[in-house]
Amino acid sequence: FDLSDVGDWLHNRLGVTPAEGPLESVELPPWARNPQDLILKMRGALESEYVSQHLHLWIDLIFGCKQNGAAALEARNLFHPVCYA
């Protein structure tokens, strides 16, 4: 992954406007100094031992039994339909 060209994907260019109003570009969290810092910190977190030990729970949310229905509701795994566009 080329860190020199990181910021481009943070800008909304979907051309989709949900009923709630236009989608804004991504705003960096206060702990990220810039897009490169965000990527490095997120990469470190994703490669951590904690994530390795809990990855199966994320898989259930995204691809498994908590993807939809009552299990998704109970897990608060609900997203606006535009997220799936």
C-alpha positions as CSV (number, residue, x, y, z in Angstrom):
1,F,0.0,0.0,0.0
2,D,1.5,3.3,-1.1
3,L,1.3,5.8,1.8
4,S,2.2,8.7,-0.4
5,D,-1.2,8.8,-2.1
6,V,-3.4,8.0,0.9
7,G,-5.9,10.9,1.2
8,D,-7.8,10.5,-2.0
9,W,-10.1,7.7,-0.8
10,L,-11.3,9.9,2.1
11,H,-13.4,12.1,-0.2
12,N,-16.9,11.1,-1.1
13,R,-17.3,10.7,-4.8
14,L,-20.2,8.2,-4.7
15,G,-22.8,10.6,-6.1
16,V,-25.4,9.1,-3.8
17,T,-27.6,11.3,-1.7
18,P,-29.8,9.4,0.9
19,A,-33.0,10.9,2.2
20,E,-31.1,12.1,5.3
21,G,-29.0,14.5,3.2
22,P,-25.7,14.5,1.4
23,L,-22.9,12.2,2.5
24,E,-19.8,14.1,3.6
25,S,-16.2,13.2,3.1
26,V,-14.5,11.2,5.9
27,E,-13.3,13.3,8.8
28,L,-10.2,12.0,10.5
29,P,-10.5,11.1,14.2
30,P,-8.7,13.5,16.6
31,W,-6.0,10.9,17.3
32,A,-4.9,10.8,13.6
33,R,-2.6,13.6,12.6
34,N,-3.1,13.0,8.9
35,P,-4.3,10.2,6.5
36,Q,-0.9,8.5,6.6
37,D,-0.9,8.4,10.4
38,L,-4.5,7.0,10.3
39,I,-3.4,4.2,8.0
40,L,-0.3,3.3,10.1
41,K,-2.4,3.3,13.4
42,M,-5.2,1.3,11.9
43,R,-2.8,-1.2,10.3
44,G,-1.1,-1.7,13.7
45,A,-4.5,-2.3,15.4
46,L,-5.6,-4.7,12.7
47,E,-2.4,-6.7,13.1
48,S,-2.7,-6.8,16.9
49,E,-3.1,-9.9,19.0
50,Y,-6.5,-8.7,20.2
51,V,-7.8,-8.6,16.7
52,S,-6.4,-12.0,15.9
53,Q,-8.2,-13.5,18.9
54,H,-11.5,-11.8,18.1
55,L,-11.6,-12.0,14.3
56,H,-14.2,-14.7,14.3
57,L,-16.7,-12.4,16.0
58,W,-16.3,-9.8,13.1
59,I,-16.7,-12.6,10.6
60,D,-20.1,-13.5,12.2
61,L,-21.2,-9.8,11.8
62,I,-20.1,-9.4,8.2
63,F,-20.6,-12.8,6.6
64,G,-22.2,-15.0,9.2
65,C,-25.1,-15.5,11.5
66,K,-25.3,-11.9,12.7
67,Q,-25.4,-10.4,9.2
68,N,-29.2,-9.9,9.3
69,G,-32.4,-10.7,11.1
70,A,-32.9,-10.9,14.9
71,A,-29.2,-11.7,15.5
72,A,-28.1,-8.6,13.6
73,L,-30.6,-6.5,15.6
74,E,-29.4,-7.9,18.9
75,A,-25.7,-7.3,17.9
76,R,-26.6,-3.7,16.7
77,N,-25.3,-4.7,13.3
78,L,-27.7,-2.5,11.3
79,F,-26.6,-0.1,8.6
80,H,-28.3,2.3,6.3
81,P,-29.0,0.7,2.8
82,V,-26.7,3.2,1.1
83,C,-23.8,1.4,2.8
84,Y,-24.5,-1.5,0.6
85,A,-24.7,0.5,-2.7
